[in-house]
């Protein structure tokens, strides 16, 4: 085994916040137009939360900024789209 197995600064759970936010945000944005209303609200809120935490950790050097920012944006689009869709139906 040539590689070291010792943990480094990038081996934290915070590195998964950006990709998790991106997946949840994509589901929320796509689910809005498929009328998966309860799931898109939950996924959008979680994407915004995880994305904001991912941006915070990316500024400290852990994780990637673009995945966290994209996930936050997609989560906001999905959540806002669902709210506007429900508001338009009322």
N, C-alpha and C positions, 0 to 999 in steps of 0.2 A: 504494500500500500504506500504510494508515494505522496498522497495528499494528507494534510493535517485534518484531524477530526475535532480539533479544539474549536469551540464557538468563537465567532468574530462579532464585530459590531453590527453586521448586516444580518445576523442570524437571530432575528427577533420576530415575534408575531406581528409587529407593526409593518413588516414588509408585505403582509397579505392584505392590508387595509385597502390599498389602491386597486388591486385586481378584483377584490370582493365588491368594492363599490362600483367598478366598471361593469361587472356582470349583473349586479342588481339594478343598476341604472339602465342598462340595455334592456333588461326584462321589463322594467317599468315603462320605458319610452315605447317599446313595441307593444306591450300589453294594454296600453291606453287605447290604441286603435283597434284592438281585438276585444274590447269591452270586458276585460278581466279586472273589473273595478276594485274589488277588495284587495286583490293581490298587488295591483299596481300602486295603490296608496301605501301599503306596507313596504313594498320593495323600494319605492321612491324615497320614503322617509329614511329607511335604513341606508340607502345609497348616499343620501345627503350627509347623514351622520358619519358613516364610515369614510366617506370622501373627505369631509372636513378634518377628521382625525388623521387620515392619510396625508393630507396637505401639511398639517402641523408636523408630523414626523418626517416628511420629506424635506421640510425646511431645516430640520435638524440633521439631515444626512442619512436618514434611514428610509428606504423605499424610493419609489419613483414618483415624481411630481405629476407627470402627464397622465398616468392611470388614475390617480386620485382626483385630479381636476376634471378629467373626462367623465369619470363616474359621478362626481358631484353634479356636473352639468346635465348629464343624462337623467339622473335622479330628479333634478329640479324640473326638467322638461316633462318627464313622466308624471310627476306629482301635479304640476301646474296644468298639464293637459287634462288630467282626470278631473281636477277641480273645475276647470272651464267647461268640460263636457257635462258634468253634473249640474253646473250652474245654468248651462244652456237648456237643459231638459226641464228645469223647473219653471 
